[in-house]
Amino acid sequence: MKIFKIVATVVLGIILVHLFFIGVFFAIVGFESREDAKYAKASGWNCSQEEFCGEYIALYKAKIQELRILCGIDCNVDIKQSNSDGNNILSVNLYNDEFTIVAYFANFGMYGDYSVDLYYYGINSADLDDYEKYRNLVDFINELTMYAAYDTKTEENCNHFAKLHYECIQQELKNNSYMYHFDHIVGDVGYSVGLKKDNYGYYYKMQKNSSVNILANSFSFKGILKPLS
């Protein structure tokens, strides 16, 4: 009988220890989840799916058209609206023989997701060295990002794409980035630039052909959307 009580006590102790650590684990997970949510909540995003489809998408399209004219960009434009698990998404692809721009806007309820990527291929590899040939394209994605995205750090620099590119040239870098936030909800937030990379052929003229082998300079921003009103 004593042995049974001893065994029962040991087993109960083990169970209580396990329950304690399980409680600690979920407390930590809950705390991290709340901490991760702070950045998304700070954006002030409070846009219903109906408002996103009815107002925001129209504003994003209009801004893209306005900037195309302002920056003198002549290209093909593919616009796609879709819905994934109740979340509305706008994808806009601009492209011609020299470049591709991929812009992405999505409403995930707690926050709005945003990214933009510019791949400049040029007519030949020498074009990649001449920033003036694609300055207008960099200006386009910078203006679009300042219009749509939250926390673009423009109080530090009015064009982080251009700054990172300049640093690449001066320091002879192939890659450069300014990533200033990460959490497990929105992921990375920030800018990145790559020079003469050969892994963006998939996006050339939006052919979606991974066998295309062509050099490109890349300019990217990943972040979240801000309220427009």
Disulfide bonds with the S-S distance in Angstrom:
none
